[in-house]
Amino acid sequence: MAKKYAFLFPGQGAQAPGMIKDVCEAFPEARKVIDDVSAITGVDMPKLMWESEMPVLSRSDNSQLAITAASIAVMKALETKGIVPSAAMGFSLGEFPALYAAGVLSFEDVIKVVRQRGLIMQATCEKIAAANEGHAPGMSAILGLPPEKVMEVASGIKDAYAANLNSSKQTVISGTFEALEKAEAACKEAGAKRAIRLSVAGPFHSPLMQEAADGFEKAIADVKFNSPKTTLFSNVTGTLATDGEEIKKNAVLHLIQPVRWTDEEAVLFDMMEKDSENEWALIEPGVGNVLTGLWSKTDYAAKYSCTPVNSADSLQNI
């Protein structure tokens, strides 16, 4: 049987100082990606990724560019080993390297689009923080409570929204600083085991980002989104993405609507199950292992493995 791979690209929050430096030292193809991103954007990517402290790296205008560059760099390193994606899906920001992997956006376009997305979202987050006496908005992961209950709790709190449907036991909420404090307390009262504030710059995937969505729609108006050349999934619909124009519209809706990750996982599993001619495996290329962790908690993991590829060692061993 032929071996096929589904690539799961990580989202914002995966960033870390020194990210994939060893990969770039071991694989010239990966280092070229980082240098090309610097040339396209005018941002010193090695300095940003390898010398910045976490507060700087976690800004939307920095983390989005760094994570996208890291994901594509690792993907290029994997190519040297003959490993390419036959299916691609990305979590939140990760959807953009997935669009590149599927041929929807060119390399230059995906970098320019992500750069604008990060700048626009950071500006909106700062505006929300200023309107709330400097208390930054953000996101919080609620653990140990069914998503339906988290959505119910959030719906009763002003400026709190269920944003990322990660698993049956983990849902991320977005909101203003005050709304998150209230929602975290209410979820704990309802039986949640923990509430973890995330290292992100704003209330992503919620109506609080509408201004950013409006700005992003204008920013990508002239960008060509091709129909995918390989299997691609959408956070907005939770299922396959097949049409370039629809993908472009969903890239805007993406900022204000939830990430339907559990739905995507189910559709991916169903697709792999129906493919009797090929052997499938999952790879998380880039930074961290969050998506591998989420997959490992599903029933699907018993049959299909997911491997994080985020270091030179993991590339050598795959």
Secondary structure, DSSP 8 states (H G I E B T S, - for coil): -EEEEEEEE--TT---TTTTHHHHHH-HHHHHHHHHHHHHH---HHHHHHH--HHHHTSHHHHHHHHHHHHHHHHHHHHTTT---SEEEESGGGHHHHHHHTTSS-HHHHHHHHHHHHHHHHHHHHHHHHHTTT---EEEEEESS-HHHHHHHHHTSTTEEEEEEEETTEEEEEE-HHHHHHHHHHHHHTT-SEEEE-S-SS--SSGGGHHHHHHHHHHTTT------SSEEB-TTTSSB---HHHHHHHHHHTTTS-B-HHHHHHHHHHHHHH-TTEEEEEEEESS--HHHHHHHTSGGGGTS-EEEE-SHHHHHH-
